[in-house]
Structure formats: C-alpha cells, structure tokens
Amino acid sequence: MNTEITTYIGYSASLFIVLSFILK
C-alpha cells in the first residue's frame, strides 16, 4: 500500500467530518 494514498484518504475523511460538523 502506498503511504501517500493512505494519508490522502485519512486527510479527506478528517476534512469531510469537519465540514459535516460545521454544516450541521
């Protein structure tokens, strides 16, 4: 597994959670 891909997924997930929390 590529570390870059894992980091990108983790970053996207964190950003998505933050946006969802703010929009709510």
Secondary structure as GFF3:
##gff-version 3
##sequence-region A 1 24
A	DSSP	alpha_helix	3	23	.	.	.	ID=ss1
###
